[in-house]
Amino acid sequence: MLTTEPIPTALLLLAFGALMGISILFSRASERSGIPVVLIFLLVGMVAGAERIGGIAFADYQLAFRLGTIALVLILFDGGLNTPLQSLRLAARPASVLATVGVAATALLVAFAAHLFGFSREEALLLGAVVSSTDAAAVFSVLRNSGTQLKRRVGVTLELESGLNDPVAFILTMLLATHFVHPRSGVAWRIPLEVALNIAVGGATGVAVGVAGRALLRRVRLRASGLYPALTLALALIAFGAPVLLRGSGFLSVYVAAVIIGNSRLPYRGNLLRVHDAIAWLGQIAMFLVLGLLAVPSELARVGWFGLAIGLFLGVVARPAVVFLCLLPFGYTVRDMMYVGWVGLRGAVPIVLATFPVLVGAPGAARVFNVVFFVVVVNALVQGGTVRWVTRALGLESADPPPPHAVLEISSMRPLRNDIMSFYVDRAVAACGVAIAELPFPPDAAATLIVRGEELLAPRGGTVLQAGDHVYVFCRPEDRPFLQLIFGRPQDD
């Protein structure tokens, strides 16, 4: 065995590196089409599989489940770090209803449709549970990288729902799959109790890890800036593992902990967020490549019509109907509900969930996995591929300013008292068309940089601010309200 190394390891790394590189290069096509970039990774994995060009034989469902779980932890933690607390106040209640009642209702509707299409009761219920939740990776990818500026409440609702709804789908899938393998009475009444227990334990653990992690990051002084992302990654892994051992939801815990940590003053904040963004992307790429390798095209072809029918039913009927009923009490407009109902993207979560029934030997598990794979692809092409068009058609594009071409930030190990704020100079703000010297800055505030198109400008007294400029201002926290009177809402709010 020893004499064969390092050749097998080198071949493994070469193959995986080549697949990752090809996936990333082909992801440029998704920017033009609007298709979620993760679907590119999935298709590259399929092409490299045993029946296609690559001829790579892979059928390890347990490894796929573990890799998928790790990747989802990384993705949810990154999403939580970038979720402002004001977003929770804006859409926490409707997102929570969608993540619980909405998931259960979607599962039942899909199960009913699947049973009408000829699936057995067990297969239909498993399929409904597996595809019942939206996917954080797909939603974050589309909303944050599609180039569309979406109205805040709608976008926040989708992101929060995708970060919160995994526990219910996981619990439904685990209980049903285990019950069908080892039939036990009372599974129906156990589901609400298990859901409540998972949410309570997961939420409490997430708060505990988040608060403890925030205090730790404030006090600890590490020698190298690169150790801080390693520490926050350790917190993410603890936030997942601890509640699972206590029969809680690790995914909910990870997201809650990340939100608490992300809304505190972090050392080297900009660098830390970039590292976690890169780690999350690495997790997405690896997960979808592995899941693509699991797919066998000849088996997928046998359930193609079922997958197409169920995928369309989920995206066009079940999801919009459930969203309408869940959001109606919260004062959302019809256009808002139509959009949330349409952009309920499915991705890696259903495919990872579909591997569990295969692992435990649930009846019809292989067929369910193949249908789920097909449903995900259909959903990505139909719903994911039309996000930009639907956003414009429903008039939900936000008037928020575009991001600047350059970003000014200060990296510091210690939390600093003063701020650097970024403002977009709109035609309607008081500062537009006014020279820097004529603006009534507070005594300890000053303009530090102007980004005008592709240029960086040093603010001088005679520099006149133009519409479309991005101006960075150094100030004290107590100066923020006054500066907002001059420049409008900061871009980081």
Order of alpha helices (4+ residues) and beta strands (2+ residues): alpha-alpha-alpha-alpha-alpha-alpha-alpha-alpha-alpha-alpha-alpha-alpha-alpha-alpha-alpha-alpha-alpha-alpha-alpha-alpha-beta-beta-beta-beta-alpha
